[in-house]
Amino acid sequence: DAATPGNADMRRAIEGWGRAAAVTGGYAYTYNLAEPTAPNPMIARWSADIPILLANHCRFWIPESPANFETSLPGQYLILRLTWDPAQDPAAVIDRLMMEFYGHAGPAMKEYWGCMDDAWAKTPVYAGGEFGYSERFPPEFMRRARGLMNQAMGAARTPVERSRVRI
């Protein structure tokens, strides 16, 4: 997102090093380091950033993350899949995750994670931490997210599906 402070400069630096060096490296946090407890799937971010990194000779890719699948699973899965095969369609990768991981609850969980991703990608708040959460997650948004989560729990048919939605 070129509107995000610093992102246009970062892209110019990555592309500049890509032109200047045969091999580059990338180190990134795969979650919201400033406040890691809110869902932050980063689907839009990694769908855009991984192809840019790899197109600019990134061969030493070091994504850092704790075991925070409850908040960041879609983005982390997307990073893994696109790193191995950057020709994949990010949306197809996410579809596969939703259907194979959540089973019958997959469609509702896809909508839930998409809703959360939009809150991050489409809300012009750049504080990083909880300071912008009142704008990012207003009450009407939270009611929608809760409704999607309830829908997913209702769609889950097996104990495994229910436990994965509960995560």
C-alpha angles and dihedrals in degrees: 000000000000090000091065110096110259098009097101090050091048092051091050090051093049092048092045092053089044089059094043101044135048091215130026136176136222131204119186141156111243093210140038100289092186093063115358102183101080118079108269109170096170093204094147092043098053093038087063103030103048094058090048092050094046093045088057096058097266104167099150101064116172113179110184124208142144119229093284102141090142090069106023110024099123095052094043092050090047091052091053095047096044093046090058094042116012091180090073119108107248092216090054090050090053091046090053093049093049094049098040098040102037099029112188090007090055099102093050092044091050089055092045094051090044089052091051092046091051090052088060100036100041104037111088095224118124105175092109095210134065093292093096098040094105087062096036096045108026118173095265090052092050091050089053092048091048090049091053091048090050089049090052092049089051092050095049109103105180134052089246092053092048092049091049092051090048090057 
